[in-house]
Every structure is written in C-alpha cells, then in structure tokens.
C-alpha cells in the first residue's frame, strides 16, 4: 500500500524562479490581477520572483521545512519542520513580513505607488479602508528606495569615452518656505543638487546651510574628478576650480544678468532648474508636515529619476529583491 506522499518543500519548481532581472518585466492591471487572484497564486508569484523564500531550512535542525496548509492565516500556508515542529510564516524575512494585509492588497499598493497614483486611488484599488495604513506603506516604500540608493550609490560627471569633461550643473534651492497668515515664516529645507547633462543622473541632498565648507564637501563626494561644473554666482562656489589642486573646471552664469551666457550657449543651469521644478511639483503634492520625512521624499525622487523611462513597478520589485535577498 502506497504511503502518504511527502510534503512539498518548495512553493514553486526551482526551475520557474526567475533568474533574470525582474526589472525587465512589464505589467499592467489586466495582466497582473489574474496572476495574484488567490492567496496561493500570490505565493507562487512572489516566490518565483525571489520576493519571499521558495524553501525554508529549519534553523534548529537544518532540515528543509514543509510547505503546509495553515487555515489560520490569510496566506493559507506556512513552513513547518516535520522533525522539530518549528513553524514560520511564509513571509518570514521578506518585505511583507510585518504586515497584516493580504498579500494581494500589498502587491496592489506597491503597483499603485510605483505608478504614482494618489493615495485615495491606492486605497480604492487595494481595498484598504485605512488612510494610516496607506500612508505607512508609502513610507515603507520610500525607505526601500533610500536603502537601495545607499547600497548602490552613484556619482556623476567625470570624463566620457573620448576623454572630454562631462558637464554637471549644480545649484541650491529652498523647499516649502511659506508665510503664514499672521506674518510668521515657516522654515523650509535647503537642498543642494547636481545633474549630469545628457544622462540626467542627479543627486539631491538636504543641507544645513549653503556655506562653502558644506557645499564643497558634497561636490567632492558626488562629482567625479575631471567634470566640468556649471553653477550660478553663489559665493560658496568661488573656489570650485581649485578644489584638490584643480580636479574640476568651472563655468559661472550670473542669473541677475543672463540665464544663458550670450557668448557660450553651453553655460547655463537650465537642467538643474528643470530638476528643481519636477521635484518640487512632486513633493508639493506629497509632502505633509513631518520634517523628519523630508529626506525620504528626496530619495524617492532621485530613485524614480534614476530609472526614468523604465517600468517603475518592475524596478521596485527588483529593489525589494535586492534589499531582501531570499
């Protein structure tokens, strides 16, 4: 008489786990929803993209845990070690570990956030009945952007393949400087930024002041030697061409006189001004009252800018896979 079949130790066949970069996928609601329609399909979809563990090794006895039915959770499954009775959530160690929402709801929230939908629409599509929950998830996703950027820092400028200096425009701008009805001014946030022409790669950093000491340190940190830096006439930029014995060349456009140098059309800061406009437009729509969250909004903008033109949902899924190795 045949014995009971062995319990599964994987969610999906390992051959079905996507080996390529998840960032290459392209989704819309019509193609996504059928793939995550049930808790079981959600688990398979996530495991095949390395967003949750496809198998689980018991930390006590090193035996592969069984993928067993668990009616007491919204996921419908859990990991159980048949030898020592260890039990673990299928979300253990993942981006989804501490959420009480159904996995389908979280995936839809991520999808909506990736495409920059308003929070009210996010709640509607994911069937979430709490604004606080939606806000928390938006904060979580910005934190993942911040973590990924910290682990994959990018500098701008340097020299191109022909040995010519890459142009980097720099500037500072103040965000959310507002006057209240009683004449009181609300302190804003000074941000220093730079953008590489042609590629559009940028950095934005909140700064405590606009002193030469502060800005020169950031120039050295984020802009590669050999770059040609274009700035306005702010006094703190006066010594750029002498930093580290002259590792940069420097052009200045005095905005009180011209926005583009009449003698050289390449001397302008229109790209960084456009970057400020895009960032402020997005942050103004999102920004609340918490000063502590302001840097995270900057990180989100830089993250999205870094992957402009790519499918942001697929990009963020790859970001989660990078931040939570499964």
N, C-alpha and C positions, 0 to 999 in steps of 0.2 A: 504494500500500500504506500502510495507516494506521501511523503511528509509535506508539511506546510512550506510553501515557497519562502525563501529567505527574504527578509525585509529589505527594501531598497536603501542604498547608502548614498545615492545621489538624487538630485532633483531632476536634472536633465542629463542625457547622454553627454559625457565629456566632449565628444566629437562635435556637439552642437553649441558649445561655448564659443562665442565669437572671439577669434584670435586676433582679428584685425582691430584697428582703432574704431571704437564705437562712434567717434566723431564723424565718420564717413556716412552714417545713416541719415536718412531724410524722412521725417514723419509729418503727417497732418492728423487731425482728429479722426477722419474717416478710416485711416489705416491703423491708428493707434488703438482706438477703443475696442475693436474685436480681439486684439491680442491681450488685453488686460480685463476682459469681461467678467471673469470669475477669480476668486482667490487663488485657485490652482494655476490658472493661466498667468496671473500676476507673478507668482513664484517662479514659474518657468521662464517668463520674460526677463525677470531680474537676474536669475541665476545664469541665463545664457549670455548676459552682458556683464557678468562679474560684478554685479551691484549687491548681491548677497552671496553667501557661501553656497557652492554647489554640493559640498560634502563637509562633514564636521568630524574632526578627530577628537575623541574624548581626552581632555587634559589630565584625567586621573589615571586611565589605563591604556591610553594611546590606541584604543580600538576605534574603528570607524563607527560613528553613531548611525542609527537607523532613522530614516525619514518617515515618521509615523503620523497617523491621523490624530488630531487634537481638536475636539469639538469645542473646547473651552476658550479658543482664541479666534479672532477674526480671520487669521491666516489659514486656519483649518489644519495646520501641520506643525510639527516641532521635531527637534532632534532628540533622540533617546538612546543612551548607551545600554545595550542589552546585558552587558556584563556587570556594570556598577550602578545602573539605574540613573545615571546623570541625565538631566533634562535641560535643554537650551532652546530658546526661541530661534526660529529661522532667520530672524532679523539680527541676531547677535553680532556685534562688532561692525555693523553696517551704518550707513547714513540714516536708515529708517529705525534704528534700534530703540529709541526712546519715545516713539510716537504711538498714540492710541488710535489714530486714524487708520482706516483700512488702507492697504497698500494702493489700491486703485485710486483713492482720494489723493494720496500723496503724489502719485505719478501725475495725475491731472493738475495738481497745484504746481508741480515743477514745470509741466508743459506750459501752463498759462503764464507763469513767471518768466520763463525763458522767452516768450514772445511778448513780454512787457504789457500784459493785459492789466486793466485796472483791478484793484482788489475786490470790488463788488462783483466783477465778472468772474474772477477766480473762485470766489465763494459759490457763485451760481453753478459754474461748470463742475466743480468738485463736490457739490452738495455739502458744503461746510457751513454750519449755522452759527459760527463764532468769528467775529472780526478779529478778536485777540489771537485765535488760532492761526488765521491767515497772516496777520502781521508777524507772528512768531516765525512762521515758515519762511516768509520773505526775509526776515533777519537771518535765519539759518542759512539760506541760500547765498546771501551776500557774504556771510562768514566763510562759506566754502570757496567763494571767489577769492577772498582775502588769503586764505590758506594756500590755495593753488598758486596765486601770484607770488607769495613769499617763497614757495618751493621752486618756482620757475621764474625767478627774477629776470628782467630783461633790461638791458641798457640800450641807448640809442646813439646814432651817429657813427663816427669812425671814418674809415676810408672805404670807397667802393672798389669793385674788381679792377677798375682802371687806375687805381691809386689816387683818385680825386677825393677831396673832402666832402663828406655828406653834410648837408645843411640841417641844422637843428634850430628851430625857433623857440625862444624861451620868453616867459612873461610871468607876472603875478597878478592875481585877481582876488577881490574880496567877495565872498558869498553871503547872502542873506543879511545885508546891512540895512536895517529897517528903522523907520522913525514911527514911534507910537503916537497916538492922538494927543497925548499930554506933552509932547515935545521931547520925550526921552528916547535915546538911541539904544537900539539893541545891538550888542557887539556881534559882528559877523565872524567869518573864518577866512583868514588869509591862506591862499593856496598858491604854491609855486608849481609851474608845469613846463614841460618841453615836448615838442612834437617833431618828428623826423619827416622832412619833406619826402614826397613820393610814396613812401611806405605807409605813412600815417601813424607809425608807432609812437606812443606817448607815455608820459608819466605825469601824475598829479599827486602832490604831497601837501598836506596841511602843514603850515609853518607857524611858529610863534611870533615871528617878526620878519621883516624884509631887509635885515642887515646884511652887509657884505659877508660877514662870517657865516651866517646861516645859509645864504644862497650859494656861496662859493663851495661850501662843503657838499651841497646837493648836486651842484654841477659836476664836481669831481666824481661823485658816487654814481650818477646816472648817465653821464655823457662821455663817450669814449674819446680817448686822445685822437687828435687828427681832425676832429669835427670842425666845421665852420659854424659858429654860433651867431645868430642874428637876434638882437634884442632891441628894446627901446632905450631911451637915455637915462633910465633909473641909475642913480649914483652908485648903487651897490654892484653894478656890472662893470664899473670902470676898469677893473684890473683883470678881466677875463683873459685877455691876450697874454698876460704874464704868469698865469697860474702854472705851477710846476714847470717853471722856466719856459713857458710858451708852447704848451701842448695843444692849444686851440688857436684858431684865427677868429676874428670877431668883427662884425659889422653892426653899426648902430643906425636906427631910424628914429628921428626925433618926431614924435607924433604931433607936437604942437605946430610943426612946420609941414609935414607930409605924412601920409600913410604908406606911400610907396616912394622910394627915393627917385627923384626925377632924372637922375643921372645913371641909375642902375636899377632896373625893374625887379631884380632878384633880391633887393634889400627891402624886406617888408616882414611883418609878423601876422599876415592875414590868416595863415593856417592855425596858429595858436589862438588867435581871436575867434576863429570859427569853432575851435575845440571848446573854448570857454562858453560860447553860445549854446552848443549842443549839450554840454554838461549841465549848465545852469537850467536849461529848459527841462531836462530830465529830473534833476534834483529838486527843482521848484515844485514839480508835480508830486514827488515822493516825500519830500523832507518834512518831518514832524518837528517836535520841539526838543528832542534829546541831542545835546551837543556830543554826547559820547558816541552816538551812532553816525555822526557826520563822516568820519574817515571811511566807514564801511560803504557809504554811498559813493565816495570817490573810487574805492576799489572796484565796486560793481561797474562803474562807468569805464574804468581802464580795462577791466576784464572784457566787457562787451566790445569795446573799441578794438581790442587785440584780435578779436575773432570776427570783425565786421565782414559781412558777405558770406559767412558760414551759417549752417543751421544751428541756432543757439540751443535748441533742446538737445540735439546730439552732442554739442560741445559740452553742455553742462553734465550730461550723463557721463562723458569721458572724464570730466573733472571729478565727479564723485568716485568713479572707479580709480582714479589716480590717488585721491585723498584717503580712500578706504580700501587698501589692497586686500582682495579676497583670495 
